[in-house]
Amino acid sequence: GDEFVILFVSNNFRMKGLNYLIRALDKIKKEVHHPFKLLVLGRDRKGPYIRLAKKMGVSEEIVFAGLTDEPEKYYGAADLLVHPTFYDACSRAVLEAMASGLCVVSTNVGGLPYLLDHEKDALLLPTDDASEVVRCWHRPPTAAECQRRLRRSLAFQRPNETVERLDRRRIAQLPQ
């Protein structure tokens, strides 16, 4: 249909920030007025999140798909990956989503700020700030915008420059 499909992938819903995403969906539903579905992929206790979704009035917009051996099918069906993690050394979900052509909204923690540039490769937002996720939704990215962003991304077009950029960042962080 016409629904915008948001994908969330994790086997640890608490650490990856599903509760903050559900709270953001409440604000998105009230402010953006565009039909959407959140597709939750992975295994964890879903009961607390179903209760939170009901409390926030977004339970009809969330589908818990469980664990799968074919995550690429879900990446292909989604319009956007939202990964509001509190810690991720190197998020496989984010890398898989980008390799699948999805735009990514994540947090500026762990290894992601070293691998990705905010507003160039992905949107890297502060942790636990649902209002920032809502701000991104006032103009959801189109598939064409995502593809343009990916084509410009050093990670996909010039991998040697990405390695050099990461090396420069690491060297700059070493004690002098």
Disulfide bonds with the S-S distance in Angstrom:
Cys103-Cys146 1.90
